[in-house]
């Protein structure tokens, strides 16, 4: 009897996790989302994870968002797909509420939280907005510039280069 050799698996990349997060945000909390999360959990159960950050992130990814957060996530996901700017009403870590126009780039999950990553017009820079701190999302009719998500993932590990 021939021995079956299992292919070696690699941890998911930050870009792959972001794509999964965006897809699950589109699904919301309906029956397809439940099935997708169950399938993702099944796939993750077979990964050999030795990274606590990735493990915590994946646990968060397979948990459904609260209904009100999921509704905002769907608006954000639609804006990303349609390349449209959104107006966020956002409460920062200090409790300050601001209204910001954001060019959304991607959604991602890091450890225990979901984030919107986008170009904040107020700060004129890339920012990550925690979903649980977004109070409201208003779609706009303003087109957003196209952005490559892999250039805007704030939590990805960057390879260090040595000068020769």
N, C-alpha and C positions, 0 to 999 in steps of 0.2 A: 504494500500500500504506500503510495507516494505521499510525502509530507507536504501539506499545504503551507506555503510561505506567505505570510501576511505582509502586504506592502507597508513600509515605514510611513507613519503619518507625521505631518508637520503641524505645529500649532497654527491656528488661523492668524492671518495677518490683520493689522489694524484696519486696512482698507476692506478686507473681507467682512470683518465685524461691522464696519460702518454700512456696508451694502446690505447686510442682513438686518441691521437696525432700521434702515430706511424702508426696506421691504415690509418688515413687521409693522412699522408705523402706518404704512398704507393699508394694511389689513385690519388695523384697529382691534376690536374685541369680538368679531364675528366668528362663525364656525370655522372659516378657513384659517383664521389666526390661531385658534386653539389647535387645529391639526398641524399647522406649520410649526408652532412652538413645541408640540409634542415630538414631531419629526426631528426638529433641531436638537431637542434634548436627547433623543435617542442617538443621534449622530455624535453629540458631545460626550455621551456616556462612554463611547468607544475611543475617545482621544486620551492619550497618556499625557496629561498636563502636569508640568513641573513648575509652572509659573503661577504664583498666587494671584497676581493682578489679572491675568487672562482668565483664570478659573472664576474669580469673583465677577468679572465682566460678563462672562458667559452665563453665569447664574442669573444675573440681572436681565440679560437679554431674553431669557426664556420665561420670565415672569410678566404677566400682562400689566399694562399701565392702568392706573385708576381711570375711570371713564372720562372725567373732565380733562385729564392730561392727554389721554388718547385722542380726544376730539381735536385738541390743539395740535397734536403730533400729525394728525391727518392733514390739517390745513398746511402745516409746514412742509410735509412730504409732497403735497400737491404743488406747492410753490417751488420746491426744488425741481420737481419733474418738469413743470411748466416754465422754469427759469423766470420767475416773477419775484419781485421784492415783496417783503412783508413788513408790517409795522408791529413791533412787539411792545407790550407793556410788561416791564420786567422789574422784579425786585431783586437787588443784588444781595450779597452775603451780609452787608451792613444794614439791610432793610430799606435802602433808598429805592424808590420807584421812579423809573424813567420810561419814556416812550422813545423807541429807537427804530429807525428804518434799517433793515438788514437785507443784504443779498445772501440768501441761504445757499450754502454749498452742499452740506451733507448732515445727516444725523449719525450719532454714534453713541455707543455705550462704553463707559469707563467705570470700572468697579461697580458701585451701587447706583449710578445715575446715568440717565439718558441726557444727551446734549444736542443742541443745534449748533453747528459750526458755520459761521458766515462772516461776511464783511460788514462790519458795523459802520454805518455812515457817520454816526455821531463821533465815534472814536477814530474813524478813518483807519481801521485795522481789523485784522482777523480776531474774532472773539468766539468763545464757546459759551453758550447760554444753557444753563441747566433747565430741563423741561419743567421740573417742579417749582421753579422760580418764575416761569413765564406765566403772567396773570391773564393775558389775552393775546390773541393773534388776529391781526386784521390783514386780509389779502389786499393787495394794491393792483393797479393796472400798469405799474411801472416795470418794464422788463429788467431783468438782472443780467449782468455780464456772465458769460460762461466761465466756469472755474473748474479745474481738475481737482477732485476731492482729495487725491493722495498728496497734494501739496499743502493741504490745510488741516491735517489731522494732528491736533496739538499733543496727543498722548503717545504717538508712535515713537518707538525708540529709533534714534538716528544713529547710523553707523559713524563711528569716529574715523577720521582719516588722519594719517600721520604724515607730517612733512618729511620729505627725504633729506 
